[in-house]
Each structure stands twice: as C-alpha cells, then as structure tokens.
Amino acid sequence: MAIYHLSTKPVSRAKGRSAPAAAAYRAADRVQDLTTDQVFDYSRKRGVEHAEIVLPTAAAQQDINWARDRQQLWNAAEVAEKRKDARVAREYEIALPHEMDRDQRVELVRSFSQSIADRYGCAVDFAIHAPHREGDERNWHAHLLSTTRTIEPGGLGEKTEIEWSDANRRKAELVPGKEEISQIREQWASLTNERLRALELEIRIDHRTLEAQGIEREPTVHLGPAVSGMERRGIETEVGKRLELEAVEAGQRRLEKAAELGRLERETAGLERSILDLSGDLEGAKRERDQQLAKSQEPARPKPSIEQLQREGREKWLAMRAEQKAAELLMAQTPAQVVTLVVEQVIEKGAEKSLEPERKSKLSIEEQQREARERWLEYRQAQALGQSPGRGPQQGLERGQEKGLEQGPKGGDGPELE
C-alpha cells in the first residue's frame, strides 16, 4: 500500500496571502500582482518538474486563451474579489507514487486537474515538485491551485459550488462541503489506482482512514515546506517540538494498547479453558441425567400385598420349625433308630447316585451298612466334640454302643442291622 495524501485549503486574504504570490512560488515563475504592483519572482527556484494550466473542456472548446496566462489568470482572481477576507484560490496538495516516471506523473496530475476543472468549471494551475535534496527521495508531490470562480470568455464568473456555504448547498440540494471534499479524495484514489493497474504496478492507495482500513498504526504528520526547511537547517521549531512530543505520547498509547490487548487475550484464553471445563461437566451431567431418565422409564415393580407378605413369612416360619423339630427328633432317637434313619438316607442317596451315568451298580447290603456305620461314627464324634468331658452315666453307654458297632453283627452290645 502506497502512502495516500490529499489535502485542500483555501488561499485567503485574511491570512495575508495572495493568488499571484502562491502561483509564482508553486510554479517557480515570475508573477506581478497588478493590484499592489508587487513582483513575485521564484524563477530560480529548483525542484519544479512541470507546471501547467488546465481549463474546463467547455472553455477550451470556446478558445478562452486569456486564462492560460498565469499572471493574467491570478490577477483576475484578485480583482474579482472585493472582501478583505475573501478566498482568492483553493489549493490541493497531493502525494504521487514514486514508482512512476516523469511522463506518467504528469499525465496522472493532468487528468486529475482536468476532472476538477470540469467538475466546477474553474481553471487549475498545477505544478509537480521533486523531492527535496535533503529529504525523502520518494516525496514526489504536486500543488494544484484552482480559481474559486468559473471561467468565462470575458473573465471570471460566479463562485464555484465547492466554495458555497452549507446553507446554500442545501438549497441547491447538494451534499455538505465536508462530504464534497470526501468525494474528491475518493476520486483521486480511484484515478491513481486505475493508472497503477494500467502500468501493472502492485501498489495501491486508499483514501480511507487507517482505522477504517483496520490498520493499527499512527498516521504520519505533514510538516509543510516552511517547517521542513527549518528542520533541515537544524533550527528547532515549536511545530517540531510539538510533533516530537505527540510522537512520544503516541508511542506510549501504543504500548498501553498493546498491554491491554495482551491482557484481553489472556482473559479470553482463560475464558475458553473454563468453557471447556464447563463443557466436560455438562457432558457428565447429561450422562447422569440420561441414566436417571432411563431408570425412571423402567416398569415399576409391583409392591407385594399384605397377604403375600404374610404367606412368605408363614412359609419361612414353618420351614424353620420343621428344621428345629427334625433336629429335636434326631436327638431323641436311640442309636439304633438313628442308624436306621441314616441307613435309609444312605439308601435314598445311593438310589439317587445310581441314576447318575457314572455309577452303574447299586450298593450291596453290607456296603450300605458300612456307610451307615461310618456316618454314625462321624455323627457321634461330632457330638462328643460338642459336649464337655463330664457327661455322666450316658458316656459309658455311648462308648459301649460305639464298641458294639465296631464289632459288627456278632457283638452282643449293639443292635444288629439287617
């Protein structure tokens, strides 16, 4: 992006300026002010590459040649104004792309001057200045002086529209003067970019502010020819000091802005991390919610009725009483009866085992009696371990019975098992 610069300001008598003096200096020419008989001779001034007067297309077609004479044109501008604070000319200062050569610069400035002349019906006296020998070598620029009145065959006519007050512009249904200037700035950018494209140059200019373009940079400041000359000669100026102070303040503002942006970035990063954490918690909460919802959608089990609870309780109580009675009955039986019960259980279990595929033959009577005897011994041993050493008269009887059982069918102390 090339540097864009276009500024416009009136040449006013209120500031002690005159149109002949301004034209002579910018064109490096000799012009006499006929109203004051003062001669402004800048013909020895260096750095003016080209100077030319452009007339509106309609005036050129009418062969209005008097306005092509610089001294005659700007003396007419002075004579046409009667007020002591009148605007006798308007100046446009524009920066030129340094990538262009001399002919390309002249053609570009001539085209823009012609557009101003045709837009307002005025004469435009332009001069192209080369960079100062002690300044930036890229500082090619041009000064355009336009008349504030229209060009007529016999002299200058009415005030041009750009010099009208906003009240008169509203009456004529024209945009305000500030917006008019913005349109001229945009016109210069469009014309320049069009020429750059035709020359196949990649650079472009933009008439918008840096903020509107989204560029984070402080705008540059134009010192002007007088201040620039004094600064080059090493003379300190109030303008230079003020600009230096403003540059320091601008740098401080940039540092503070950068620190603020860094703080905002850190806060944004922390916020993003917290959002991620909340997202994880949210996923867990969603899973828990789905589980609870699935449980709530399961068919509820019917609660048992009082009759069912009573029935289950009665069945459990009867089973427990049956176990207790069986235990009491077993303890009340004589050893022979116990042996008989055990034998019956063994026979029942043997019958059950006989149904299994791996057990092919039934137990004989002797085998059944042997198993019963072994179970009886195991039972008595368990009873003996569960009782205290002093058991009374029954102890000898039980031991005798055990001996009788060990002697088999021929012993007379125990019952015989059939």
Buried (B, 14 or more C-beta within 10 A) or exposed (E): EBEBBBEBEBBBBEEEBBBBBBBBBBBBBBBBBBEEEEEBEBEEBEEBBBBBBBBBEEBBEEEBEEBBEBBBBBBBBBEBBEEEEBBBBBBBBBBBBBBBEEEBBBEBBBBBBBBBBBBBBBBBBBBBBBBBEEBEEEBBBBBBBBBBBBBBEEBBBEBBBBBBEBEEBEEEEBEEBEEBBBEBBBBBBEBBBEBBEEBEBEBBBBBBEBEEEEEEEBEEEEBEEEBBBBBEEEEEBEBBEEBEEEEEEBEEEEEEEEEEEEEEEEEEEEEEEEEEEEEEEEEEEEEEEEEEEEEEEEEEEEEEEEEEEEEEEEEEEEEEEEEEEEEEEEEEEEBBEBBBBBBEEBBEEBEEEEEEEEEEEEBEEEEBBBBBBEBBEEBBEEEBEEEEEEBEEEEEEBEEBBEBBEEEEEBEEBBEBE
